C-alpha cells in the first residue's frame, strides 16, 4: 500500500475466538488482514489456529500467524507477524530464513526508530508500532505511537501498521497521521459493531488524507 492509498483495517484475533464471531467481523468491517495470535502466556498451536486461518483465507483475506514462522509455513498462512522483543533483528532473520520471500514477514518494533529503519532496509514487509501490554502509562505511549506513525509516513515507503489501538477515535487519528493499517488490541471476544465503527473511522480519515495529498 502506498502512502496516498486508503488505510486498511488489520484485525487481531486470539486463539480460541469463535469462528462465528470472526466471520461477523469479516462481513461487517472487511479487513485487509487478520492476525491469529496466541492467548497471553500460551503457545499458539496448529489446532487452535487452523479453523480461524481457513475462515479468513476462504474470504480472500490475508491470514497471518503471530510469532511462529514455522507454524505459518506449516499452515500455509500468508505470513508471520513478529511481536517486539529485544533481539527483534535476529528474530526477523530467522523468520525470513524459514519463510523466504514468498511469505509476508511483518515486525513490531515497539518505539525504536533504529529498529524500524534497520528492519525496513533488511526487507521487512511492514513495520508496526505497538504498545506492549506491560506499559503502564498508555496515554503517553499512545501519543508516542502517533508521533512515530507520522514520522514514518512522511519519510518511508514500507507500509506502517499501528498496533494495540483502543478505540475508533485513536484509529481515526492514526489513519489521518499516515498509518497504512490500524489494528485494535488483541481480543478473543470480537464485536462486529465495534469493528464496523473503526473501519468507518479509518475510511473517513484516510479519504481526507488522500484528498489533501
N, C-alpha and C positions, 0 to 999 in steps of 0.2 A: 504493500500500500504506500503510495506517495504521500508527501506531506500535505498536498492540497486535496486529497481524496476524503471521502466521508469516513469518520471514525466508526469503528465497529464494536460490538459487544462481545466480551470474552467471558464465558460462564465457567465458574469453578464449582464442580460437584464432588462432594466427598463420597468415598466408597460406602456403599450401603444405601445411597439415595434411591428411593423408589423410582423405577423406570417411568411410572405414570406421571410423577411429579416433574421429572426431567422432560418428558415428552410435552407436557403442558407449557413448560418454559420455552422449549424449542419452537412451539407453534405460536406462542404469544409474542416472543421477543426476537426470534430469528437471529440468533447469534452467529458470528463468523467462526467461532472456535469454542470448543468445550475442553476443559482440563479435568481429567479424572484424578482426584487427589486422595492421598491416604488420610484416614482419620488420625487425629493427633495421638502420637505415641504408638501407632501401629504401622506395620509394613503393608504396602499395597500389594494385593495378590491378584493373580490372573482371574481367579474365580469371582472376586468382587468387582474387578474392572470390566470383564468381558461383556456382561449384559448392557452396561452403560455405553461402552465403546460401540457395540453393534447397533444400538439405537441411534447414536449420533452419526456414525458413518452411513447408516441407512437413510439419513436425511441429507446426505451430501454435505455434511458439516465436518470440518477438521476436528479430529479427536486426538488429544494429547494425553500423555501419561506423566504424572509427577515423579521426578527424581530417579527413575529407574530406566535407563536406556535399554538394557537387555530385555526388560518386560515390554517396553514399547516395540522392540523388534519382534519379540515372540508373538505378540498380539496383533502385529501389523497395524499399529496405530500410525497416525500421521507424524508423530514426533514425540519429543520429550521436553518437559519444562523443568529446568533445574532451579530449585529454591536457593536463596542466598546462603552461603556458608563461607568460612574463612578461606578455604582453598578453592574458590569457585573457578579460577582459571584451570586448575588441574582437573576438576570435575568436568569442565567443558571439553577438555582434550580427550578424556576417557570416553565421554558420550559420543563425540564425533568419530572416534576410532571405531566404536561399536556400530554406529548408525550410518557412517559415511555421509555423503551429500544428498542422498535421496530423501532423507527424513529432515523434519524441522527440528532444530535444537535452539530453544529459547532459554534465556538466562536472566534470573533476577539478581541484580547487582546491589540491592539494598539502597544505600545512599552514596555509593562510591562512583564518582565521576571517572576516576582512573580505571577501575574495573570495566565500566561501561565502554570506554574508548578502546581499551585493550581487547575486549571480547568482540566488539563490533569489527575491529580490524582483523581478528582471528577468524571471522566468518560466522558468528552467531546470527541466526535468522531474525531474532528480535531481542531487544534489551528491555527488561522490566524493572521498574522502580516500585518496590513494595514497602510495607511496614511490618516487620516481624512481630509475631504475637507477644514477645516479651517486652516490647516497647511500652512504657507506661504513659509517657507524655505524647499521646496520639495526636493532639491538636498541633503541636509543634512539628511532629513527624509528617502530618498531612500537609502542612504549609511547605515543608522542605521538599516533599514529593512533587507538589505542584510546581515549585521552582525548578526542580530537576527536569520535569517533563517539558517545561517551556524552553529551558536551555537546550535540551536535546533536539527538540523540534525545529529550533532556529538554525542548527548547525549541521545535523547529521541526517542521512537518508535511510539508515537502517531503522525499521519500524520500532516504535516505542509502545510498551504496554504499561498502564497504570494498574497496579495490583492492590488488593486489600482495601477497596473503596467501600465506604459505609452506606452511602445513600445516593439518591438521584441528583441532589444538588452538587455533591462532590464530583459525581460522574460528569455532570454538565460542565463544571469548571475545568476539569481535566481535559475534556474533549476540546473545549474552547482554547485551552493553552497549547494544544498540539498533540495530545496523545492519539496514537493510531488505533488503539484498542483500550477498552476500560473493563476491568474485572472487579466485580463485587467480592467481598471477603468470602472465604470458603464456608459452605453450609451444606448440611445433609437434609435440610427442610426447605427446599426451594419453593418460592412463591411466584407463580406466573404473573400475577398482577404487579408485584414489585419489580420484576424484571421488565415487564412491558413499559412501566413508568420510566425506568432507567434507559431503556432503548429509545424512547421518545426524547428524553433529555439529551442523550448523546446525539441523536439525529438533528435536533434543533441547534445545538451548539456547533456541530461540525458544518452544518449548512451555512450558518452565519460566518464561520471562519472561512469557508470557501468563497463566499460572496465578497469578503473583504480582501481576499488574496490578490 
